[in-house]
Amino acid sequence: GHHGQDAIINALGVQLGEATTARTNLESGLDHAQDRIERLLQSNTQMEASMEQLKHQHASLLKDEIRRAKDETAQQTRQEMITQAEQQFAKANETFLQLQRNYETSLQDNTLLQQDVRALEAQMLAFQKDLRVRESEHATQSAEWKAQLANRDARIAELLHEREGCLRENKELKNICEELMGFVEEEK
């Protein structure tokens, strides 16, 4: 009866506590993911800046080398310089391409992270909804039990009242009987 209901209410309370803890953990997971996104966005910005810088370096390097090659009189030297410039350009280009690949990878990472965050947020919402449902179920259940207990108490009071009435009537009947017996005795 009563103890079973208390146990259920306690168990519901424990479940609510666990749910709240899980929710707190989820929230800190979200914060962590958002920090990672911010860091990624910062490094993307830095990468974009250094890619721009590299582009400018390419252009000026190439201009310098070509100018110098033109100034040189000897065809041999010019050819060497052009070859060297081409090698430097190829090297710089490789670095540039590598940077671009890194940048694209980090953009993908960013997208994945944002998907994770959205999934986490959806989970959070579902969780909060579940928590609210449980809280209202808990409240409803408690209210129902309280009403049942109140009814039971009222019924007990009613029965006690009836019993007192019966006892009173019994006593009166007993008195009447005794009086009648007294008359009967006197008649004899």
Stockholm file with secondary structure:
# STOCKHOLM 1.0

chainA/1-188         GHHGQDAIINALGVQLGEATTARTNLESGLDHAQDRIERLLQSNTQMEASMEQLKHQHASLLKDEIRRAKDETAQQTRQEMITQAEQQFAKANETFLQLQRNYETSLQDNTLLQQDVRALEAQMLAFQKDLRVRESEHATQSAEWKAQLANRDARIAELLHEREGCLRENKELKNICEELMGFVEEEK
#=GR chainA/1-188 SS CHHHHHHHHHHHHHHHHHHHHHHHHHHHHHHHHHHHHHHHHHHHHHHHHHHHHHHHHHHHHHHHHHHHHHHCCCHHHHHHHHHHHHHHHHHHHHHHHHHHHHHHHHHHHHHHHHHHHHHHHHHHHHHHHHHHHHHHHHHHHHHHHHHHHHHHHHHHHHHHHHHHHHHHHHHHHHHHHHHHHHHHHHHC
#=GC SS_cons         CHHHHHHHHHHHHHHHHHHHHHHHHHHHHHHHHHHHHHHHHHHHHHHHHHHHHHHHHHHHHHHHHHHHHHHCCCHHHHHHHHHHHHHHHHHHHHHHHHHHHHHHHHHHHHHHHHHHHHHHHHHHHHHHHHHHHHHHHHHHHHHHHHHHHHHHHHHHHHHHHHHHHHHHHHHHHHHHHHHHHHHHHHHC
//
